[in-house]
């Protein structure tokens, strides 16, 4: 994985600027810090999805949405923007401080572009009447005499990017506007590794030409000065701590315990151990589910296995490091079968990527009999457990982590890297079919090999959107679809119904929606997924029910919810005493 995808680098470089934006919105340092942390945690839960696009915009979208979601408390009277209503304040900050183009302002504030001018005009009118001094451009300080060369400048904040080199007759030191603009840049992954988290080297950027800061340069400078009232806050630690979910100890005795006295005793043991584990917190993002000593790992899985896999998880080598490309037995994938037996998958790479802390991929067919993973030799393979047959997916290996999906019957497995190429293996024939585009993702597969493919492209002609995704069906019956959707509708994944006609998706407001896979028509029935948010759309359970993964109350693990798409009713799925945020699921019964 390239260093440009490092979550820690992103947080170090950009979290102070998010805190300053939050300070302009709230006028209170404590509330600003809380708002920024909440936005970062929510957005970065989807790091594997947003990291390749515009993660800074994704965070800003969450930050503004949270600010505007409910009636925010009034800002302190001394705050210069306190006279502005929340929506007008948000538009003004997004346009004149964050320097976002109109399409992105519409995206982060939830307004149509047609309404932006009216809100911006209202904000400027009110603010000019209350604080005309904010619209006066501060004079540029005179340069130093040649006899007094300036001392080398360094970033004023640990997470800020270094100032650019002077160009021509430009001043030798950047002004506040340029430095703040560099902080607020939409994060773009550079082509070459920028270095380690201790020595970040983010790609420099410039304020977009269509940004509104050039219209009111005095206001832009004034907002930068006001934002500087927010104490420097690097939010990496609190964000990573919350993202580094506490992991309960794995206890497989629960599934294997029989009825009777021994079963009751086992249940008490499980409850006691789980309670104890809930109070233990390991360091954030150490990539573990349990801390099993090396001499207590399960046996290596044989080439042939008739017992279906129920789910998989990664383990943690206590007191020892484990290379994800060649993991030790204690750090290999653990496969739990329907009978409660555990095996370790010694042939696969396993663990968490060191730079992104994203789990290495593994997928399980819904019947629990086939696995797709990255082999130790670097290739991507599909392993049929009942026969022991292993077949390779014919695709050039990218350095980035792929998204892997399976058809319900397990005949087809597809992977993509969020780039220009994706591939699908037909296990029965051994043939690999390729899909190409700009930034593709194979969202779902049908039992007949139908592929639902999204191809995301940047646009400047769609109101309220900086990018759109085109959905297309590829299959034996030819191509269909070709309609454009908001990429935000695909962030939580998608599932194709058993008849191959309907897609289940989650909207930005965390409602489960269904869409005709061929026409793009969205049904009126929408189910609110209450409680604690959404992690992913898992699969269809029947013609009417969809399985969704959600975080639990303590944000430690996850639970499964089944939703009836016709009635809108939802209920706990049950049957799983534990499931991780990114634990692949196989046979559920």
C-alpha positions in Angstrom: 0.0 0.0 0.0 1.3 3.4 -1.0 2.1 5.8 1.9 -0.3 8.3 0.3 -3.2 6.3 1.6 -2.0 6.5 5.2 -4.8 7.5 7.5 -2.4 8.8 10.2 -0.8 11.1 7.7 -4.1 12.5 6.6 -5.2 13.1 10.2 -1.9 14.8 11.1 -1.9 17.1 8.1 -5.6 18.0 8.0 -7.3 17.6 11.4 -6.2 21.1 12.6 -7.9 22.7 9.6 -11.1 20.8 10.2 -11.0 22.1 13.8 -10.6 25.7 12.5 -13.6 25.3 10.2 -15.7 23.9 13.1 -14.6 26.9 15.2 -15.9 29.3 12.6 -19.2 27.5 12.6 -19.6 27.2 16.4 -17.5 30.0 17.9 -16.6 27.8 20.7 -13.3 25.8 20.9 -14.7 22.9 22.9 -17.7 22.5 20.7 -15.5 22.8 17.6 -13.2 20.1 18.8 -16.1 17.8 19.5 -17.7 18.5 16.1 -14.5 17.9 14.2 -13.8 14.6 16.0 -17.3 13.3 15.4 -17.1 14.2 11.7 -13.6 12.6 11.3 -14.6 9.4 13.1 -17.8 9.0 11.0 -16.1 9.7 7.7 -12.9 7.7 8.4 -14.9 4.6 9.2 -15.2 4.5 5.5 -11.5 5.2 4.9 -11.1 2.3 2.5 -13.8 3.9 0.3 -13.1 7.7 0.6 -9.3 7.6 0.6 -9.0 7.3 -3.2 -11.3 10.2 -3.9 -11.5 13.4 -1.9 -11.4 12.4 1.8 -11.2 16.0 2.9 -14.4 16.8 1.2 -16.0 13.7 2.7 -15.0 14.9 6.2 -16.3 18.5 5.5 -19.6 17.0 4.2 -20.0 15.1 7.5 -18.9 18.1 9.6 -21.4 20.5 8.0 -24.1 17.9 8.0 -23.7 17.5 11.8 -23.6 21.2 12.3 -26.8 21.7 10.4 -28.6 18.5 11.4 -30.3 20.0 14.5 -30.8 23.5 15.7 -27.2 24.3 16.9 -26.7 26.2 20.1 -26.3 29.9 19.6 -22.7 31.0 19.1 -21.1 33.2 21.8 -22.0 36.9 21.3 -18.4 37.8 20.8 -18.1 35.5 17.8 -18.0 37.6 14.7 -20.3 35.2 12.8 -22.9 34.9 15.6 -25.4 37.2 13.8 -25.7 34.7 10.9 -28.3 31.9 10.8 -26.7 28.5 10.8 -27.3 27.8 7.1 -26.0 31.2 6.0 -23.0 30.8 8.3 -22.2 27.4 6.8 -22.4 28.7 3.2 -20.2 31.7 4.0 -17.5 29.6 5.8 -17.5 26.9 3.0 -17.2 29.5 0.2 -14.9 32.1 1.7 -12.9 30.2 4.3 -12.7 26.7 2.9 -12.6 28.1 -0.7 -14.7 25.3 -2.1 -16.2 25.6 -5.6 -20.0 26.0 -5.8 -20.6 22.3 -6.6 -18.7 21.2 -3.4 -20.4 23.9 -1.3 -23.7 22.5 -2.4 -22.5 19.0 -1.6 -21.3 19.8 2.0 -24.2 22.0 2.9 -26.9 19.9 1.3 -28.2 22.8 -0.7 -29.0 23.0 -4.4 -26.6 25.3 -6.3 -29.5 27.5 -7.3 -30.1 28.3 -3.6 -26.4 29.1 -2.8 -26.4 32.6 -4.2 -29.4 33.6 -2.2 -27.9 32.2 1.0 -24.5 33.7 0.3 -26.1 37.1 -0.4 -28.0 37.0 2.8 -24.9 36.0 4.8 -22.8 38.8 3.2 -25.5 41.4 3.8 -26.0 40.6 7.5 -22.3 40.3 8.1 -21.4 43.5 6.3 -24.0 45.4 8.4 -22.7 43.9 11.7 -19.0 43.9 11.0 -18.0 46.1 8.1 -14.4 45.9 9.3 -14.2 42.2 8.2 -14.4 43.3 4.5 -11.3 45.5 4.6 -8.2 43.9 3.1 -5.3 44.0 5.6 -2.2 45.7 4.2 0.6 43.4 3.2 3.7 44.0 5.5 6.7 45.5 3.8 9.5 43.1 3.0 12.6 43.0 5.0 15.7 44.9 4.0 18.3 42.9 2.0 20.7 43.4 4.8 18.4 41.5 7.1 17.7 38.2 5.3 14.6 36.4 6.7 15.2 33.4 8.8 14.1 30.0 7.4 10.4 29.6 8.1 8.9 26.4 9.4 5.3 25.3 9.6 3.6 26.9 12.6 1.7 23.7 13.3 3.0 20.1 13.3 0.3 18.9 10.9 0.5 21.8 8.4 2.2 21.4 5.1 5.5 23.3 4.6 5.2 26.6 2.7 5.9 26.6 -1.1 9.1 27.9 -2.5 9.0 31.6 -3.6 8.3 32.2 -7.3 9.7 35.1 -9.1 9.0 38.4 -7.2 6.6 36.8 -4.8 7.2 37.4 -1.1 9.7 35.1 0.5 7.1 34.0 3.1 3.5 33.0 2.4 0.7 35.1 3.8 -2.0 33.7 6.1 -4.3 33.1 3.1 -1.9 30.8 1.3 -1.0 28.9 4.5 -4.7 28.4 5.4 -5.5 27.4 1.9 -2.8 24.7 2.0 -4.4 23.4 5.2 -7.8 23.2 3.7 -6.8 21.5 0.5 -8.8 18.5 -0.7 -6.4 15.7 0.0 -5.1 14.1 -3.2 -2.9 11.0 -3.1 0.5 11.7 -4.7 1.9 9.3 -7.2 5.0 8.6 -5.1 5.1 7.6 -1.5 5.3 10.8 0.6 7.2 9.2 3.4 6.3 8.1 6.9 3.7 9.4 9.3 6.5 11.1 11.2 7.6 13.0 8.1 4.4 13.8 6.2 4.7 15.2 2.7 1.3 16.1 1.4 0.7 17.2 -2.1 0.5 21.0 -2.2 -2.5 22.7 -3.7 -3.8 26.1 -4.7 -7.2 27.7 -4.0 -9.6 26.7 -6.9 -10.1 29.5 -9.4 -13.8 29.2 -9.0 -13.7 29.6 -5.3 -15.2 32.8 -3.8 -12.2 34.0 -1.9 -11.1 36.1 -4.8 -14.5 37.9 -4.7 -14.0 39.1 -1.1 -10.3 38.9 -0.3 -10.7 41.0 2.8 -13.3 38.7 4.2 -11.2 35.7 3.4 -8.3 37.1 5.3 -10.5 38.1 8.2 -12.0 34.6 8.5 -8.5 33.1 8.5 -7.6 35.4 11.4 -10.8 34.5 13.3 -10.1 30.8 12.7 -6.7 31.2 14.2 -8.5 31.8 17.5 -9.0 28.0 17.7 -6.0 26.6 19.6 -3.9 24.3 17.5 -5.5 20.9 17.8 -4.1 17.7 16.3 -7.1 15.3 16.5 -5.2 12.2 15.4 -5.1 10.6 18.8 -8.8 10.9 19.8 -9.9 9.9 16.3 -7.7 6.9 16.1 -8.7 5.9 19.6 -12.3 5.9 18.7 -11.7 4.1 15.4 -9.5 1.6 17.2 -12.5 -0.3 18.5 -12.1 -2.4 21.6 -12.1 -6.0 20.8 -13.7 -8.7 22.9 -11.9 -11.9 23.5 -13.0 -14.6 21.1 -14.8 -17.5 22.9 -15.9 -20.3 20.6 -17.2 -22.4 23.5 -20.5 -20.5 23.2 -21.3 -22.1 19.9 -20.1 -25.6 20.9 -21.6 -25.8 24.4 -24.4 -28.3 24.7 -27.5 -28.1 26.8 -27.6 -29.0 30.5 -25.3 -28.2 33.4 -22.2 -28.0 31.3 -23.9 -25.7 28.8 -25.1 -23.4 31.6 -21.6 -23.3 33.2 -20.1 -22.6 29.8 -22.5 -19.7 29.2 -21.6 -18.2 32.6 -17.9 -18.5 31.7 -18.5 -16.8 28.3 -20.5 -14.0 30.0 -17.8 -13.5 32.6 -15.0 -13.4 30.1 -16.9 -11.1 27.7 -17.6 -8.7 30.5 -13.9 -8.7 31.5 -12.9 -8.2 27.9 -15.2 -5.3 27.5 -13.3 -3.4 30.1 -9.9 -4.1 28.5 -8.7 -1.7 25.8 -5.8 -2.5 23.6 -3.8 0.2 21.8 -5.7 1.8 18.9 -5.5 0.0 15.6 -3.1 -2.9 16.5 -5.1 -4.9 14.0 -6.3 -7.6 16.4 -9.4 -9.4 17.4 -7.8 -11.5 20.2 -4.5 -11.9 21.9 -3.8 -15.6 21.5 -0.4 -16.7 22.6 1.6 -18.4 19.7 1.3 -21.8 21.3 -2.6 -21.7 21.4 -3.3 -21.1 17.8 -5.7 -23.5 16.0 -4.6 -26.2 13.6 -3.9 -25.3 10.0 -6.9 -25.9 7.7 -6.5 -28.9 5.4 -6.8 -28.5 1.7 -10.3 -30.1 1.8 -12.9 -29.2 4.3 -16.6 -30.2 4.3 -17.7 -28.1 7.3 -19.0 -24.7 5.9 -17.2 -21.5 7.1 -19.5 -19.2 9.2 -17.2 -16.2 9.5 -13.5 -15.3 9.6 -11.4 -12.9 11.6 -7.8 -11.9 12.1 -5.8 -12.6 15.2 -3.0 -10.8 17.0 0.4 -12.1 18.0 1.0 -11.1 21.6 4.5 -9.8 22.1 5.5 -10.4 18.5 5.1 -8.6 15.2 3.5 -10.4 12.2 4.2 -9.5 8.6 0.9 -9.4 6.7 2.5 -10.8 3.6 3.9 -13.7 5.5 2.0 -13.9 8.8 3.0 -16.1 11.7 0.5 -18.7 12.8 -0.8 -16.5 15.6 -1.6 -13.7 13.0 -3.2 -15.7 10.3 -6.9 -15.7 9.3 -9.1 -17.7 11.7 -12.0 -19.5 10.1 -14.9 -20.5 12.3 -17.2 -23.2 10.9 -20.9 -24.0 11.5 -19.9 -26.7 13.9 -17.9 -24.3 16.0 -14.5 -25.7 15.0 -11.7 -23.1 14.3 -9.0 -23.4 11.7 -6.2 -21.0 10.5 -5.7 -20.2 6.8 -2.0 -20.6 6.4 -2.0 -20.0 2.6 -3.3 -16.4 2.8 -1.9 -13.0 3.6 -3.6 -11.7 6.7 -3.7 -8.8 9.2 -4.0 -5.1 8.6 -2.1 -2.9 6.2 0.6 -1.0 8.1 -0.2 2.3 6.5 -4.0 2.4 6.2 -5.0 0.0 9.0 -7.5 -1.5 6.6 -7.9 -5.3 6.8 -6.4 -7.4 4.1 -9.2 -8.8 1.9 -11.0 -12.2 2.2 -14.4 -13.1 1.0 -16.6 -16.2 1.7 -19.3 -17.5 -0.5 -22.8 -17.5 1.1 -22.8 -21.3 1.4 -19.5 -21.2 3.3 -17.7 -23.5 0.8 -15.4 -21.1 -1.1 -12.9 -18.5 -0.1 -11.3 -15.7 -2.1 -8.1 -14.2 -0.7 -4.6 -13.0 -1.6 -2.2 -15.8 -1.6 1.2 -15.5 0.0 2.8 -15.5 -3.5 0.8 -12.2 -4.2 -1.8 -13.7 -6.5 -5.5 -13.6 -5.9 -7.2 -17.0 -5.7 -10.5 -18.8 -5.0 -10.3 -21.9 -2.9 -13.1 -24.5 -3.1 -13.0 -26.2 0.3 -15.0 -29.5 -0.4 -12.6 -30.4 -3.4 -9.4 -28.5 -2.4 -9.2 -27.0 -5.9 -7.6 -23.5 -6.1 -8.0 -21.2 -9.1 -6.3 -17.9 -9.8 -8.1 -14.7 -10.8 -6.2 -13.5 -13.9 -5.5 -9.8 -13.1 -2.4 -7.7 -12.7 -1.8 -7.3 -9.0 -2.2 -3.7 -7.8 -0.4 -2.4 -4.7 -3.6 -1.2 -3.3 -6.1 -3.4 -1.4 -9.0 -4.6 -3.6 -12.7 -4.9 -2.9 -13.8 -8.6 -3.3 -17.4 -9.8 -3.8 -19.1 -13.1 -4.5 -22.2 -14.2 -6.2 -24.8 -15.8 -3.8 -24.1 -19.3 -5.2 -20.3 -18.8 -5.0 -19.7 -19.6 -8.6 -18.4 -16.1 -9.4 -15.9 -13.9 -7.5 -14.9 -10.4 -8.6 -12.3 -7.9 -7.4 -11.5 -4.4 -8.2 -9.0 -1.8 -7.0 -11.1 1.4 -7.4 -9.0 2.0 -10.6 -9.5 1.4 -14.3 -9.6 -2.4 -14.2 -11.6 -5.1 -12.5 -12.0 -8.8 -13.0 -14.5 -11.7 -12.3 -13.6 -15.4 -12.1 -16.1 -18.0 -13.2 -14.9 -20.8 -11.0 -16.7 -23.5 -13.0 -14.8 -22.7 -16.2 -11.7 -21.0 -14.8 -12.2 -18.1 -17.1 -11.6 -14.5 -16.0 -13.6 -11.7 -17.5 -12.4 -8.1 -17.2 -14.2 -4.8 -16.8 -12.6 -1.5 -17.6 -13.4 2.2 -17.0 -12.2 5.2 -15.0 -12.7 4.4 -11.4 -14.7 1.2 -11.3 -16.1 -0.9 -8.6 -17.9 -4.2 -9.1 -20.7 -3.7 -6.6 -22.6 -7.0 -6.8 -22.8 -10.3 -8.7 -25.8 -12.4 -9.8 -25.9 -16.2 -9.8 -25.8 -16.0 -13.6 -22.6 -13.9 -13.7 -24.3 -10.6 -14.1 -22.1 -7.8 -12.8 -23.3 -4.5 -11.4 -20.5 -2.1 -12.1 -20.1 1.5 -11.0 -17.7 3.9 -12.8 -17.1 7.2 -11.0 -16.0 10.3 -12.9 -15.5 13.9 -11.9 -18.0 16.3 -13.4 -18.7 20.1 -13.5 -22.1 20.1 -15.2 -24.2 18.3 -12.5 -25.6 20.7 -9.9 -24.5 19.9 -6.4 -22.0 17.2 -7.4 -18.3 17.1 -8.0 -18.5 13.5 -9.3 -21.1 11.0 -10.3 -21.1 7.3 -10.8 -22.6 5.5 -13.8 -24.2 2.1 -13.0 -24.1 -0.6 -15.7 -25.2 -4.3 -15.8 -22.9 -6.7 -17.7 -24.2 -10.2 -18.2 -25.3 -12.9 -20.6 -28.3 -10.8 -21.6 -26.0 -8.0 -22.7 -25.5 -4.5 -21.2 -28.2 -2.5 -19.5 -28.4 0.5 -17.2 -26.0 3.3 -17.9 -27.7 5.7 -15.6 -25.9 8.1 -13.3 -26.3 8.2 -9.5 -24.7 10.1 -6.5 -21.5 8.2 -5.5 -22.7 8.7 -1.9 -25.4 6.1 -2.5 -22.7 3.5 -3.0 -20.5 4.1 0.0 -22.0 1.3 2.0 -21.9 -1.2 -0.8 -24.8 -2.9 -2.6 -26.5 -6.3 -2.8 -28.3 -7.8 -5.8 -31.6 -9.6 -5.2 -31.9 -13.3 -6.0 -33.8 -12.6 -9.2 -31.1 -10.1 -10.3 -33.6 -7.2 -10.7 -33.2 -5.1 -7.6 -30.3 -3.4 -5.8 -30.4 -2.8 -2.1 -28.4 0.4 -1.1 -28.1 2.8 1.8 -28.6 6.5 1.3 -26.6 9.3 2.8 -29.2 9.7 5.6 -28.8 6.0 6.4 -32.0 4.7 5.0 -32.2 1.4 3.2 -33.5 1.9 -0.4 -34.1 -0.4 -3.3 -33.4 0.4 -6.9 -34.4 -1.3 -10.2 -31.0 -2.5 -11.4 -31.8 -1.9 -15.0 -33.6 1.4 -15.0 -32.3 3.1 -11.8 -35.8 3.8 -10.6 -35.8 4.0 -6.8 -38.8 2.7 -4.9 -40.7 4.8 -2.5 -40.3 2.4 0.4 -37.3 3.5 2.5 -36.4 2.1 5.9 -34.6 4.2 8.5 -31.7 2.2 10.0 -31.8 3.6 13.6 -29.5 3.4 16.5 -25.8 3.6 15.6 -25.3 4.0 11.9 -24.4 1.6 9.1 -21.3 -0.3 8.2 -22.3 -2.2 5.1 -25.1 -3.8 3.1 -24.4 -7.6 3.4 -26.8 -9.6 1.3 -30.4 -10.5 0.5 -31.8 -13.2 2.8 -34.9 -13.8 0.7 -37.0 -12.1 -2.0 -38.1 -9.4 0.6 -35.4 -9.3 3.3 -32.0 -7.6 3.3 -29.2 -8.1 5.8 -27.3 -5.0 7.0 -24.3 -4.7 9.3 -24.4 -2.0 12.0 -22.0 -0.9 14.8 -23.1 -1.9 18.3 -23.8 0.6 21.1 -20.2 0.7 22.4 -18.7 1.0 18.9 -16.7 -2.2 19.7 -18.1 -4.7 17.3 -21.1 -5.0 15.1 -24.5 -6.7 14.8 -26.7 -7.8 12.0 -30.1 -6.3 11.1 -32.6 -7.8 8.8 -34.9 -5.4 6.9 -38.1 -6.2 5.1 -38.0 -4.0 2.0 -41.8 -4.2 1.5 -43.0 -3.5 5.0 -40.1 -1.4 6.2 -39.8 -3.4 9.4 -36.4 -4.2 10.8 -35.2 -6.6 13.5 -32.0 -8.1 14.9 -31.0 -11.0 12.8 -29.8 -13.1 15.8 -27.8 -16.2 15.6 -24.4 -14.5 15.8 -23.0 -13.8 19.3 -20.2 -11.7 17.8 -19.2 -10.2 14.5 -16.4 -7.7 13.8 -16.6 -4.5 11.8 -14.8 -6.2 8.9 -15.2 -9.9 9.6 -16.2 -11.7 6.4 -19.4 -13.6 6.6 -20.1 -17.0 5.1 -22.9 -19.5 5.9 -25.3 -17.9 8.5 -27.2 -21.1 9.4 
